[in-house]
Amino acid sequence: MGDIDKQSFLLSINQDTVFDNEFYKKVYGYSVLDKEFIKIVASILYKLDKQDVAKKYNSWLRNYNEEQSQIMKSVSNWYSKECEKKYGIIKKEQVCNENVVEIPRRKEVRSSEEWKRKRKELLLQKKKLIIMQNLKQ
């Protein structure tokens, strides 16, 4: 069906054709999938002595691409911020999960060296958590 529409569009190009944004959009649309299409349109315009239309199309295409680029930059900035938000939430959840320190209960009495080592370990964990919280603020 696309080939029929494309052919009828090509056949409709003549001296009376209105060369406006709608025309340029159709040319662009068909040329996205068919790289030869733009050459065919250019040859038709040349035969009709409408080379200025090709220049106007190129100008339209530049503007269109710039607009699309600006839109994509805007979207990518938004998406980047959304990813950062989600990353922050996930990171916060991980930190919260790391904050839970389970101390196993043992019936036997630990030696003073074990308690010192465990205390030092817990103090280092606490220090890391405080540093991470300060970095986030």
N, C-alpha and C positions, 0 to 999 in steps of 0.2 A: 504494500500500500504506500510506503514511503517513497518508492521510486516513481509511482504515478504522480504523487503530489509534487515531487521534485521536478519531474518532467513538465508538468503543467505550469509550475512556477517559471521554469526556464522559457517555456513557450510564451508565457505572458509578458515577458520583458520586451518592450518596444518603445517607440518614441513617446507614446502617451503615458508610459508608466510613471507613477509618482515615486520618486526616489527619496523616501523619508525613513524615519527610524524603523518603522515596521518592515520596510524593504530590507534594510540593513540587518535587522534581527533574523529575518528568514535566510538571508545569505549566510550569516554567521551560523545559524542553526544547522543548515544543510552541510556547511563546510566543516563542521566539527567532526562528522562521521565520514565525510567524503572529501579528502584533501584535493582531489581534482576539480571539485565543484567550483571553487573560487576561480580557477583558471578558465573554466567554461564561461562563468559569468563575466569575467574580464574580457574574454574574446567577443562576447555578445555586445558588451558596452563599447568596445573598440569599433565594432562594425556599425554601431549606432552613432558613432562619433560622440560618445558620452564618457570620455576619459576622466572628466572632472568628477563624475560619480564615484569612480574608483578612488580618487583622492579623498573625497568626502567620506567614503566607507572606511578608508584607513584611519582617518581622523576620528570617526565614530568608534572604531574598534579600539584605538588607543584610550579614548575616554572611558569606554566600557570596561576595558581591562583595569584601568586605574580605579574605577568605582568598585569593581569586584575585589581588587586588592585591598582597598580600604575596608570593605565589608569583612573580608577574611581576617584582616588585622584586628578589627574590632571583636570579631567572634573568637579569635585565638586568644586575645587578652582576657575576654570574659571566661573562656574555658580554662585558661591557665589559673585564674583566680579561684574558680570552682575547684580545680584539682588541689590547689594549695589549701583551701578550706577543708576538703575531705582528708587531705594528708594530715592537717593539724588535728582533726578529730581522731583519726586513727592513732596518731602519735600520742595524743593525750590519753587515749584508752590504754595504750601500751604502758605508758608511764604509770597510770593508775593501777594497772595489773602488776607492775613491778613493785609498787609501793607496798603491796601486801606481802609481808614477810612472815612466813610461818616458822615458828620455832618449835621443833619437835620436842615433846615432853618425854623426858627419860627418867626412869626411876633411880638409876645409878647416879651417884654424885660425880660431877666432873672435876677434873683436876684444875687447879688455878690457872695452869698454862692454857688449857682448853677454853676456859672462860675468857681469858685475855685475848686469845686469838679470835674467838667468836665476837667479842665486844668490838675489837678492832675492825673486823669484817662488817659488822652492822653499822659502825660509825662511818666507814668508807661509803657504804651504800647510801646512808643518809646524806653525806656530803655531796655525792653525785646527784642525788635527787634535788637538793637545794640549788646546786649549780644549774641543773637543767631548768628548774622553775625560774630562776633569775634570768637565764638566757631567753626564755619565752616572753618574759615581761619586758 
